[in-house]
Structures are given as C-alpha cells and as structure tokens.
Amino acid sequence: MRLISLRNNLGYDRIIVIPAKHFGRAVDRNQVRRRAKEVFRNYEGRHYGPDCKDKSKDYVLVVYPGKVSDYSLLESGLIKLLDRSNQK
C-alpha cells in the first residue's frame, strides 16, 4: 500500500482508494475499496469542522495486488500510514 496526502481547505478529510492495475477481479477491487473506506471512517485521527481547515487532508491510497489479503492486515497497514501522514 502507498498513501499520498495533500492538504485541503474543506474542514474534513477525504479518501480515494485505487487498486493498482491487475489487482484481480472487480469483486476483489470493490471489496478492498469498501474495507479501506470503512477503516478510514472509523479512524480516530480524522479532522472535522471549520476550525480544522488547516489540518484537513485529501488521501490517495494505492493498493497493490498480493499485499492485502485480510481485513486486519489492511486495517493495521492503513492506520500506520495515516498516523505517519498526520505526524508531518
């Protein structure tokens, strides 16, 4: 997985999940998108509100085939990447 983050002025965080080319079947691509968005939705480090405009970010998550096979692996990897991104 690779996470790219850019600041936005919206006051809330957004994410887009992009499975890399040749990730697998459409079912697998959609499943990893749904799971990553659920992990992001439950992530405690998200920013909300007008007072968070300088902190809010847009995230791009690129998922490579064979790297994520289990929900717990996806969850732990994504949370580590989000934590590292928020420390910057």
Secondary structure by P-SEA (a helix, b strand, c coil): cbbbbbbbcccbbbbbbbbccccccaaaaaaaaaaaaaaaaaccccccccccccccbbbbbbbbccccccaaaaaaaaaaaaaaaaac
